[in-house]
Amino acid sequence: MDTQNPSAPLRAQSAADGNPTRPRHHTGGVIHENTRHTTRFTVIGNHLTQHKELSLLAIGLGCHIQSLPTGAPTDIKSLAARFKEGATRIAAALRELEAHGYLRRERIRTATGRIITRTVSCNQPGHRRRPADTDCPVPPRAAHRPEPRPRKALPAVPQPTRAAAVALQQQATDLLAGLRRHDPRLLLSAADTAHLAPGVIDWLEREVTPTAVRHALTTDLPADALRRPAALLAHRLTAQLPPPPPYRAPATATPPPVRHALRTCDTCDRAFRAPGTETHCRDCRTEALAAPA
């Protein structure tokens, strides 16, 4: 009765203790009940849904944008009307997605000259795209970031005299700003207008009317899209510069007649005007000449 079996286990081993490969069940984690989607679903990578640097709002907003059809509005005003987080938080979330390469927002000019904002959503930042995909931005990196290519400078334009530039500056600026009414492709930025204005002033200084300058800049434009309208206008201002107006000598003013001082005739005591060497009036001089010698 008192004999103990030394080979008996001290405690009963559970199935999990005896089989270390068998998974343990935890009560605190998530359990998935998945049903396979066949319609109305979007494939989103875990690199976005489990991103370690993005905020929860940015992750959710990124998933929402990737689920939208092409052409759906994704501007801050439209998103703020859809969600209750407000424009400030939504704008911050969009900046997060843009900084990590999931969005690219760019301003483009339409064929009618209107400026619109286009949003490009990328589901795998940094991956090479297929021909049918939209170009995805590469997320920024701390090192080896390529330097942006400098934009080629506009061609030089004629330069007027300084005095004419001050008097005709506003007229030239208004002329350039109004070119888009003749052709929407001639919508110029403030920097392009400032560069071209001296060339227009030089034309005006050469006695060319504003209508003639406008006609020279807008006639016979290429039928295709203008890649850089300011460069075309700069070329025309230089290549078609008219000659200066012919020289006109300033008109000489007729000097006023000399008005001599009054003096008294030595013969008849009459007052008359004459140079200082004359001592007789005209009548006395005539009588002296007519008298016989």
PyMOL commands that set and color helices and strands:
alter all, ss='L'
color gray80, all
select helices_A, chain A and resi 15-18+46-49+56-67+76-82+87-99+162-177+179-182+184-186+190-205+210-218+229-239+282-290
alter helices_A, ss='H'
color red, helices_A
select strands_A, chain A and resi 103-109+115-121+262-264+271-273
alter strands_A, ss='S'
color yellow, strands_A
deselect
rebuild
show_as cartoon
